[in-house]
Amino acid sequence: QVQFVESGGGLVQPGGSLRLSCAVSESLFSVYQMGWFRQEPGKQRDQVARIGFSGNAVYADSVKGRFTISRDNAKKMVHLQMNNLKPEDTGVYYCNAVEGLHFLASFGQGTQVTVSS
């Protein structure tokens, strides 16, 4: 069973930045696409970015130009650099192995991001 441990969330003012990290337990990490998801209160969990094992990245329109996803295959880590944060970026952020928009494993506990003045 693959496990994900997210960290790096917090409270930030609009326009600020945060860097999220995700540690992955699976030894086959390097063969998976990895994605970040955001869940706002009362809403479904949506993918905001994903990255292939070779580094090719895809972003949701709402975060293009502001978020950057990266991965370190040797350390089995995935990161999400979030710049110019907006109140609508508020939510719990999760990482997971993905195939396109679809997640492949159980989610971890996530990390809370709150953008507010």
N, C-alpha and C positions, 0 to 999 in steps of 0.2 A: 504494500500500500504506500503510494507516494504521499509524502507529507510536505506541507508548505508553512513556513513561518515568516510572516510579514512584519516589518518594522519601519520606523521613520516618520509616522504620521504625527499630527499635532495641530495646534491652533496657529493660524497665520493670517495676517491682514491681506486684503485684496491687493494684488500686484506682487505679493511675496512669492517665495520659492520653498519647495520641499523636495527631498530626495528619498524615495521609498526603496526598500530593499526586500528581497524575498530569498530565503534559503530553502533549497530543495533537497529532499532526502534521497531521491532516486538516483541510482548509479547510472541509469540510462538517460539522465537529464539532457545530455548533449544531442540526443536524436529527436527531441521533442521541440515543436514550436511552444513558446511560452507567452502567456498573455496576462495583462492586468485588467481587472474588472472593477467597476464602481457600483455601489448600491446606495441609493439615497433612501431615507426613511419612507416606507410605504410603497417603494417602487421596485421593479425587477432589477436584477444585477446585469449590467451592460458592460460589454468589453470596450475598453478605451484604447488599447494598443496591444499588438502582438509582435513577436520577433521570431524568425526562423533560426535554425541552428547555425546558419551561415551569416546571420546578422541582418537579413532583409526585414524591414519593419513596415507595419501597416497601422494607421491611426484612425480613430473616429474623427469625423469632421469637427466635432466640438473641441478637440484638443490639438488639432494640427497646428504646427508652428509654435506650440507652447510646451508640449510634453515630448520627452525623448526616452525611449525604451532602450535598454542595453542588457547584455548578458555576459557573464564570465563563465565559460564552460568548465574551466579547470576548477573553479571554486563552487560550481553549481549554484550560482547566484543570478538573480534578475533584478534590475534596477529600473526605477521610473523617476526621471528628473522632471519636476513640474515647475514651470516658470510662469510668471504673470497670472497667478492663480485668481480665480473668480469665485464669488459666492456659490455659483452653481456647480463648482467642482467639489463641494462638500459631500461627504459620504464615507462609507467604509470601503477601503480598497483591498482587493484580494488578488493573489496571483494563482495561476493554474496552468497545467499543460493543456494545450489546445490543438484543435484541427480547425483552422479557419475561425469562425465565431463560436464554435462549440467547445466546452470544457470537457476534460477527460477523467478527472478525478474529483474526490471530495474536496471541498474548500477548507482552508484553515480558519483561524480566528479573525484574520484581517487586521487592518490598521486604520484608525479613524483619522480623517482629514477634515478639519473645520476651517473654512475661510470666512472670516467675519471681522468687521471693524469694531 
